[in-house]
Amino acid sequence: MQLMEAESVAQLPRGAQWQYEPKWDGFRCLLIRERSRVSMQSKSGRDLVRYFPEIAAAAAALSPKTLTLDGELIIELDEGYSFDALLQRIHPAASRVKHLAKETPATFMVFDLLRSGARDLSGLPLMKRRAALETLAGKAFQASGLFRLTPASRNYADAEAWLNSVNEDHDGVVAKRLDLPYRGGTRDGMQKIKLLRSADCVVGGFRYAEKKQGNRKVVGSLLLGLYDKGGLLHHVGFTSGIRSSDRLALTDRLEKIVRLQSFTGNSPGGPSRWSTKRSAEWKAVRPTFVVEVSYDQVTGDRFRHGTKVIRWRPDKRPSQCRMGQLRQRVVTKTLRAAT
């Protein structure tokens, strides 16, 4: 079975046909239990059982013995939910995974029930699936300790409150049509809304695009940096949202200020399980230009995803671009999961 996905939209939909939920910041997972066998399918189709053995073990103890649950894998630390802790699980050593599963156990945040015992619920409208899920959660989730029922509401004001309290725990709101069946592999009837933040960053380097423009190599992405309190420039992410019409002129400007080093703190292309040959192929430039970018989430003082260029900031000095921007919050309220 394929996971149902969400369409990104700019505004919350409104109407009696919508159910709203917090958008949890973790690994999406379709958990299937068939008697003694448990599988945990990621969005890419990868089986996650090896990386989250504590969830698989807890699933094997649930009743009924046949279940299909759609949800999100999250890890809660003292300071909140940590995406970085999730990334640590994708590790080749089984001993390391076993240690982390005990030290920082994951939680499976459940938001849909597709099969329960002999009943296939996927063809039912969400309204009925949610009612069945709430009944199951009341009977089985509390005893497991690792399964939780996500909050849900049909109240637009609740959705607005969740959206305006975006923080490290959740990164937006998901809206789902109450009257539709589960549509795996499609984006029909499910929307996600995220609040984007912005930061003024120093351009500390660039990578060339894989394709040339005419016979000329042109900039494909910019490497972004921010200064810490000690004055070190740290690499915090990248942006590739550069208009084709701007690439030649931007390449000329950046090639004139190429130097041997720009980042004096954390640099791009450092060793990690995600490194590729291409990730090490970049040009450092003198920290001269400042660009304002929009972003959604931060992990370990870095933008989790690619950012989008909002505007260039010739009015701002590079030294004014500080790491503190990454710790901005909409509000300080923290949303905790329902049990």
Summary of the structure (lengths in Angstrom):
residues: 339
radius of gyration: 22.4
end to end distance: 26.8
largest distance: 67.8
contacts: 1022
relative contact order: 0.15
helix: 22%
strand: 35%
